[in-house]
Amino acid sequence: MHWFDWLTLGILVVVTVAQTIRGSRAGGMGLPMFEGLGLVVAAVGATTLSGPLAGVLSMQKSVVMIILFLVFAVLAFVVAHWLFSLTGWSMQSMDGFFSFVFGLVGAWAIANMVLRIILASQPMNGELAMHAADSLVVREVFQFRTWNALMRLLFRVKLGPEIDPDVG
């Protein structure tokens, strides 16, 4: 395992545990849910907009990606707190479990963005770029292999909707 595997695992563990505790203390799983979904939106927005904005601003893509992700993440946290104060979503005894799940979603988005930023800042022959295909953790974070395998299995046993998951 390489240093970036340990970094990714560290991010996943720390953020997931922190979100699980925050969800339990907040009195509902809604806070980690809104924050996790907000982080996913922030990651997608930063990834999508960083290329065009880097060209317009004549900046490195990795710098623009960091700035955009931080701005979008702060906005996501503000909106998440506001939405949680409005809804107060809670599943009572299941709050810890759902806080863990949505904490993992947020952690996955953060780990994905950290790896994308590292890749964007390195040359094509950088350490992460050269060893990403060999790394189990990095491949999982980028390609969602376990999730895709689970979905294929569910579709085979007809527990999923009637579509082909391999198309599209």
N, C-alpha and C positions, 0 to 999 in steps of 0.2 A: 504494500500500500504506500502511496505517495503522500506528501504533505497536504495536497489539496483534497484527498480523500478524508483525512483526519479533520481538516478544516470544515468540510461539508458535514461530516457526522457531528462535529461539535456544534455547528449552527443548528442542525436539526434537533439535537438533544436539548440544548439550552433554551431555544425559543419555544419548543413544544412544552417543556416543563414549566417555563415562565407563564405561558398562556394557560396551561391547565390550572396553575395556582391562581392566576388573575381571574379566570372564569369562576372558580370556586369562591373567591373572596368577593367578586362583584355581585354574587347572588343570582347568576344566570349564565347560561351558555351563549346568550345573544352577543355579549361583548366580544369573545373570541371569534364567534361566527362572523360578525360584521367586520372585525379587524382582519381576519384571514381572507375573506372575500375582497376586502379593500386592497390588501397587499397583492393579491393576484391581479386585480385591475391595474394597480400601480406598476407591476412588473410588465404587464402587456403593453401599457401605455408608454413606459420608458423604452422598452425594446422597439416598439413601432416607430416612435418619434425621434429616437436618438440619431439614426442615420441621416434623415433629411435635415434635422436641426444642426448636426455637426457640420454638414456641408455649407449650410447658409451662414453659420457663425464662424466658420473656419477654425473649428476646434476639433480635438480628438474625440472620436466616438465614445470612448470609455468615460471621459470626463463628463460629456453631455448625459450619458446614461446614468452616471452616479447622481448628478444634480437632479435630473428628471425623476429618478426613482425616489430620492429623498423628499422632494417636493410633493410628489403624488402620495407617498406613504404617510407623510404628515397630514395631508388633506384627508386621506383615508381614515386615519386614526381619529381625527376631529369628527368626521361624519359618522364613524362607528360609535363614538361615545354619544353623539346626539341621537342616533337611531336607537341605541340601547336605552337611553333615558326615556325615549318615547314608548318603546315597546316593552322593555323589561323581560324579554323572552327567557323562559326558564323551562327546563324539563324535570325540575325538582331533583329526584334521586339520580337522574342520568346526566346532570350538569357536568360532572367530572369527566365522564366518558366523551360527551360531545365537545367539551372544552379541549380535551386532548386531541380529538380528531381535527377540529378547526385550528388548533394550535399547530398541528402537523402541516395543515394546508398553508398557513402563513409561513412556517419555517421552510417549507419546500419552495415557496416563492422567493424568500430571501436567499436561500442557498443557490437557487437557480440564477438569481440576479448577480450574486457575488461571483459565481463561476463565469457568467457571461461577461462581466466587467473585466475579470482577469484575462479571459480569452481575447477580448477586444483590445486590451492594453499590451498584449504580448505579440511578438512577430509570429508569422506562420510556423516557424520552427521552435516556438517556445515550449517549455516543459509541459504545460497543461495541454497544449494543442497536440504535442507528439504522443502523450500518454493517455489522452482522454478515452481513446477506443479500448485501451487495456484495463481501464479502471471500472470496476463494478459499480462503485458509488456514483461516479460522475455520469456513467451511461444511464443509470437508473434515474438520476435527477433530470437529465436532459430528455430522455426518451420515454419515461414512464413505462418501462418494460413489464413490471409486475402488474400494474394496473391494466395494461393492454392484454396480458395473458389471462388475467381474471375475467375481463370482459369477453374475450373469445370463449373461455370456458362457459360462462353464463349463457352466451348466445347459443352455444352447442346444446346445452341442456334446456334451451327455450325458456330461460328465466328472464331474458331481456326482451326489449321490443323487437318486432319483426323487421329488422334491418340487418344489413351485412356490415359488421364493424371494420372489415378490411377495406371497404370502399369509402373513399373520402377522407 
